Amino acid sequence: MLTTAEWDRLQRLQTLLLPCRFVTELLGGETYVSCSVVIPALSHLTHTMKVSDDDPDYVVRFKGAFKKDLSECQDTLNHEWLRVATALDPRFKDLKCLPRGERGQVWTSIEALLRKDPDIAIPEPTEEPARKRSLLRFHSDSESEDEGEEGLSGALTRYRAEPTISEMGCPLQWWSTHEGAHPQLSALARKYLGSPATSVPCERLFSLVGVHVNKRCREKITQMLFKDVKNAAQLRQRAVEGKFNGALISPTLVVSPFQVLVAVNKAVHLQNIGKMKTRSLYSEIIFNLSPTNNISEAFKRFGISDGDCSVLIVLVHKQNDTPSLSDIVSQVNGEQVPVQDLSSLSDATKVKKFFKISPQEEKIGTLLDAIVCRMSIKDVL
């Protein structure tokens, strides 16, 4: 059995690790802004793990090992993106979480980004767990920097002059209210603050929806890919008339079969709980492929058109039911190819433009990661 001294050690280590638990949960959220919290959260953890004169040897060793691991993890981050996101969050725009010497470069980067004037849809303000907001009071080695940086645009200077808001406030709500005063920065803020801090929201999709399209589930999915299709107009007409039992998808904006699985998984779940936004399961699949909540836009981008030369057909059926694939093939005047060839039929340039994926985002993840992330969180933004 453990001795009293050993129990005391475990309890102290548990207390030291408690902030890690809250930071992990905070950065893994999907119903509030999380990207801008990464750097302040890491600053908080670094401060928490500072060695004090009262620390016993085992705590000193633990803190040293923790800071080493934390430093190695930080080396893989896209610091440029995260710093811009932090500065565009009115809660942290004083940049106290950064050393004084690094703050000027952040504002210089934002000044350069202002010229791009991105056009991003306005997300709905949401709330963030109250218990974890206290973690947003992070420490720094200096006070905020009030001196104006030479060469900054008038828009940036006006934003920096705004007072910071409480960590209890919602940055999306603040930008919605102040969009008229800062139109350029507002568009930039929506882009950066809309990015989740981690891929947890995407991964959580499969564990929360309740119905998984896999071998343990009643539903099974079949994907069939065709190229050099010459009768897309007839296929589309049959689908409109309800004579084609499947989803007809244009592969132009689909880079992987997994992208389709995400859409099907969500559509099956929404059908089972009676909350579909379209009239049928197959139309719901097409709608879920889109990163926006515009149904007509989803069908325009992901549904087939009369002039399409390639078609992805998606069938959802019961485990014990085997659809007549030969009948499906006979209706398509084209060449069937492996579904793994999807990427060769998609247009990466159009994908990046439609999903608004920046070069900086590609540095920290794959194209598929960015797409699935937008599909997963569109209901909360």
C-alpha positions in Angstrom: 0.0 0.0 0.0 1.0 3.6 -0.5 2.4 5.5 2.4 1.0 8.8 3.7 3.9 10.6 2.1 3.3 9.0 -1.2 -0.3 9.9 -1.1 0.6 13.5 -0.4 2.9 13.5 -3.4 0.2 12.1 -5.7 -2.2 14.8 -4.5 0.3 17.5 -5.1 1.0 16.3 -8.6 -2.7 16.0 -9.2 -3.1 19.7 -8.2 -0.2 20.6 -10.6 -1.9 18.8 -13.5 -5.4 20.3 -12.9 -4.7 23.3 -15.2 -3.6 20.9 -17.9 -7.0 19.3 -17.8 -8.9 22.6 -18.1 -6.6 23.8 -20.9 -7.2 20.6 -22.8 -10.9 20.9 -22.5 -10.8 24.6 -23.3 -8.8 24.1 -26.5 -10.9 21.2 -27.6 -14.2 23.1 -27.6 -16.3 23.7 -30.7 -19.0 26.1 -29.6 -16.8 29.1 -28.8 -13.6 30.7 -30.0 -10.6 28.6 -29.2 -7.8 29.4 -31.6 -7.0 32.7 -30.0 -6.7 31.0 -26.6 -3.8 28.7 -27.5 -0.9 31.1 -26.8 -2.4 32.6 -23.6 -3.1 29.0 -22.4 0.5 27.9 -23.0 1.7 31.1 -21.3 -0.5 30.1 -18.3 0.9 26.6 -18.2 4.5 27.9 -18.4 3.8 30.2 -15.5 2.2 27.4 -13.5 5.3 25.2 -13.9 7.8 27.8 -12.7 9.9 26.4 -10.0 9.6 28.1 -6.6 11.9 28.0 -3.6 9.3 25.9 -1.6 9.1 23.1 -4.2 10.5 19.8 -3.1 12.9 17.9 -5.3 10.3 15.6 -6.9 8.2 18.7 -7.9 11.2 20.4 -9.4 12.0 17.4 -11.5 8.3 17.1 -12.5 8.1 20.7 -13.6 11.4 20.5 -15.5 10.2 17.4 -17.4 6.8 19.0 -18.1 8.3 22.3 -19.5 10.6 20.2 -21.7 7.7 18.3 -23.2 5.7 21.5 -23.5 8.5 23.2 -25.4 8.8 20.3 -27.8 5.1 20.5 -28.5 5.2 24.2 -29.2 7.8 23.7 -31.8 5.2 22.1 -34.1 2.7 25.0 -33.8 1.9 27.6 -36.5 3.0 30.5 -34.2 2.3 33.1 -36.9 -1.3 32.1 -37.2 -1.9 31.8 -33.5 -0.4 35.1 -32.7 -2.5 36.9 -35.2 -5.6 35.2 -33.8 -4.6 36.2 -30.3 -4.2 39.9 -31.3 -7.6 39.9 -33.1 -9.3 38.6 -30.0 -10.4 41.8 -28.0 -9.8 39.9 -24.8 -6.1 39.4 -25.4 -5.2 42.1 -27.9 -2.8 43.7 -25.3 -0.6 40.6 -26.0 0.4 40.2 -22.4 0.9 36.5 -23.1 3.9 37.4 -25.4 7.2 38.9 -24.5 7.4 42.7 -25.2 9.9 42.3 -28.0 7.6 40.0 -30.0 4.5 42.1 -30.0 5.5 44.6 -32.6 6.0 41.9 -35.2 2.5 40.6 -34.6 1.0 44.0 -35.5 3.2 44.3 -38.5 1.9 40.9 -39.7 -1.7 42.0 -39.3 -1.0 45.3 -41.2 0.2 43.2 -44.1 -2.8 40.9 -43.9 -5.2 43.9 -44.0 -4.4 44.4 -47.7 -5.9 41.0 -48.5 -9.3 42.0 -47.1 -10.7 38.4 -46.8 -14.4 37.8 -47.3 -15.6 35.5 -44.6 -19.1 34.8 -43.5 -20.1 36.2 -40.1 -20.4 33.4 -37.4 -23.0 33.4 -34.7 -21.7 34.4 -31.2 -21.6 31.5 -28.8 -20.7 30.9 -25.2 -17.7 29.5 -23.6 -17.6 27.4 -20.4 -17.7 29.8 -17.4 -15.6 27.5 -15.2 -12.7 27.6 -17.7 -12.8 31.4 -18.3 -10.7 31.9 -15.2 -7.8 30.3 -17.0 -7.8 33.3 -19.4 -6.1 35.5 -16.8 -2.7 34.6 -17.9 0.7 35.8 -16.8 3.5 37.6 -18.6 6.9 39.0 -18.0 5.7 42.6 -18.7 2.7 44.9 -18.9 0.8 45.6 -22.1 2.4 47.7 -24.7 0.6 51.0 -25.3 3.1 52.7 -27.6 1.8 53.1 -31.2 3.8 51.3 -33.9 4.9 53.5 -36.7 3.5 52.6 -40.1 0.4 50.9 -38.9 -2.8 51.7 -40.9 -5.5 53.9 -39.4 -7.8 50.9 -39.1 -5.2 49.0 -37.0 -4.5 52.0 -34.8 -8.2 52.5 -34.1 -8.5 48.8 -33.1 -5.5 49.0 -30.8 -7.0 52.0 -29.1 -10.2 50.1 -28.2 -10.3 48.8 -24.6 -9.8 45.1 -24.0 -13.0 43.2 -22.9 -13.4 40.9 -20.0 -12.4 37.2 -20.5 -16.1 36.5 -19.8 -16.9 38.3 -23.1 -17.4 36.7 -26.5 -15.0 38.0 -29.2 -17.5 37.1 -32.0 -20.1 39.2 -30.3 -17.7 42.0 -30.0 -16.7 41.9 -33.6 -20.4 41.7 -34.6 -21.1 44.9 -32.7 -17.9 46.7 -33.9 -17.9 45.6 -37.5 -19.0 49.0 -38.7 -16.1 50.7 -36.9 -13.5 48.1 -38.1 -14.7 46.6 -41.4 -11.3 45.4 -42.7 -10.2 43.9 -39.4 -13.7 42.4 -38.8 -13.3 40.3 -42.0 -9.8 39.2 -40.9 -11.0 38.4 -37.4 -13.8 36.1 -38.6 -11.2 34.2 -40.6 -8.7 33.7 -37.8 -11.1 33.4 -34.9 -13.3 30.9 -36.8 -10.5 28.3 -36.9 -10.6 25.7 -34.1 -7.5 25.3 -32.0 -7.4 21.6 -32.5 -8.9 18.8 -34.6 -10.9 17.6 -31.6 -14.2 19.0 -32.9 -13.8 17.0 -36.1 -12.8 13.8 -34.3 -15.6 14.3 -31.8 -18.2 14.2 -34.6 -18.0 10.4 -34.8 -18.2 9.8 -31.1 -21.2 12.2 -30.5 -23.5 11.6 -33.4 -24.8 8.4 -32.0 -24.9 6.5 -35.2 -21.7 5.3 -36.9 -21.6 4.1 -40.5 -19.5 1.1 -39.8 -19.7 -2.7 -39.5 -21.5 -2.5 -36.1 -24.2 -0.2 -37.5 -27.4 -1.1 -39.3 -26.4 1.2 -42.2 -23.7 0.5 -44.8 -22.3 2.9 -47.4 -21.3 2.1 -50.9 -19.4 4.7 -53.1 -19.1 4.3 -56.8 -17.0 6.6 -59.0 -17.3 7.1 -62.7 -15.4 9.2 -65.2 -15.9 10.1 -68.8 -19.7 10.2 -68.1 -21.8 11.2 -71.1 -25.3 11.1 -69.7 -25.1 13.3 -66.6 -28.2 15.2 -67.6 -30.3 12.1 -67.8 -29.0 10.9 -64.4 -29.7 14.3 -62.8 -33.3 14.2 -64.2 -33.9 10.8 -62.8 -32.8 11.9 -59.4 -35.0 15.0 -59.6 -38.0 12.7 -60.5 -37.2 10.4 -57.6 -36.3 7.5 -59.9 -32.7 7.2 -58.8 -32.1 5.8 -55.3 -28.7 7.4 -54.5 -26.8 10.6 -54.1 -25.3 12.0 -57.3 -22.2 14.0 -56.3 -19.8 16.0 -58.4 -16.2 15.0 -57.5 -14.8 18.5 -58.2 -14.8 19.5 -54.6 -14.4 16.1 -53.0 -10.8 15.1 -52.2 -11.3 11.8 -50.3 -13.9 9.1 -49.7 -13.6 10.0 -46.0 -15.0 13.5 -46.8 -18.2 11.7 -48.0 -18.3 9.4 -45.0 -18.4 12.4 -42.7 -21.4 13.8 -44.6 -23.2 10.4 -44.6 -22.5 9.8 -41.0 -24.1 13.1 -40.0 -27.0 12.7 -42.5 -27.9 9.2 -41.1 -27.9 10.6 -37.6 -30.1 13.6 -38.4 -32.5 11.3 -40.2 -32.8 9.0 -37.2 -33.6 11.9 -34.8 -35.9 13.7 -37.3 -33.8 16.8 -37.7 -32.8 16.8 -41.4 -32.8 20.1 -43.1 -33.6 18.7 -46.5 -36.3 16.3 -47.8 -34.4 13.1 -48.2 -31.3 11.3 -46.9 -29.5 11.6 -50.1 -30.1 15.3 -50.4 -29.0 15.7 -46.8 -25.7 14.0 -47.7 -25.1 16.5 -50.4 -26.0 19.4 -48.1 -23.6 18.1 -45.4 -20.7 18.2 -47.8 -20.9 22.0 -47.9 -19.3 24.2 -45.3 -22.2 26.6 -45.4 -25.9 26.4 -44.4 -27.1 27.5 -47.8 -28.9 24.5 -49.3 -29.1 25.8 -52.8 -25.4 26.6 -52.8 -24.7 23.1 -51.6 -26.6 21.5 -54.5 -24.9 23.9 -56.9 -21.4 23.0 -55.7 -21.8 19.3 -54.9 -24.7 18.1 -56.9 -24.0 17.0 -60.5 -24.9 19.3 -63.4 -25.9 18.4 -66.9 -22.4 19.0 -68.3 -20.4 17.0 -65.7 -18.0 14.3 -67.0 -17.5 12.5 -63.7 -20.0 11.4 -61.0 -19.7 9.9 -57.5 -22.7 7.8 -56.6 -23.3 7.2 -52.9 -25.7 4.5 -51.7 -26.8 4.0 -48.1 -28.5 0.6 -47.3 -29.0 -1.9 -44.5 -26.2 -4.3 -43.6 -28.1 -7.3 -44.8 -29.4 -5.6 -48.0 -27.2 -5.8 -51.1 -28.1 -3.1 -53.7 -28.0 -4.1 -57.3 -24.7 -2.5 -58.2 -24.9 -3.9 -61.7 -28.2 -2.0 -62.2 -26.6 1.2 -61.1 -23.6 0.7 -63.4 -25.9 0.0 -66.3 -27.6 3.4 -65.9 -24.3 5.3 -66.1 -22.8 5.9 -69.5 -19.2 6.1 -68.4 -16.1 4.3 -67.0 -16.2 3.1 -63.4 -12.9 3.7 -61.6 -11.8 3.0 -58.0 -13.2 5.4 -55.5 -9.6 6.0 -54.3 -9.1 7.9 -57.5 -11.3 10.8 -56.2 -8.4 13.1 -55.7 -7.4 12.8 -59.4 -10.9 14.0 -60.4 -11.1 16.9 -57.9 -9.8 20.4 -58.4 -7.5 21.4 -55.6 -7.5 25.1 -56.6 -11.3 25.2 -56.5 -11.4 23.3 -53.3 -9.1 25.8 -51.5 -11.1 28.7 -52.8 -14.5 27.4 -52.0 -13.5 26.2 -48.5 -11.4 29.4 -48.0 -8.2 27.4 -47.0 -5.2 29.6 -46.6 -1.5 28.6 -47.1 -0.9 29.1 -43.4 -3.6 26.6 -42.6 -2.1 24.0 -44.9 1.2 24.2 -43.0 -0.5 22.8 -39.8 -2.6 20.1 -41.4 -3.8 18.4 -44.5 -6.3 19.7 -47.0 -8.7 17.0 -45.9 -8.3 18.1 -42.3 -9.3 21.7 -43.2 -12.3 20.5 -45.2 -13.7 18.1 -42.6 -13.2 20.7 -39.9 -15.4 23.2 -41.8 -18.0 20.6 -42.4 -18.1 19.6 -38.8 -18.5 23.0 -37.3 -20.8 24.8 -39.7 -23.7 24.3 -37.4 -22.1 26.4 -34.7 -20.6 29.2 -36.7 
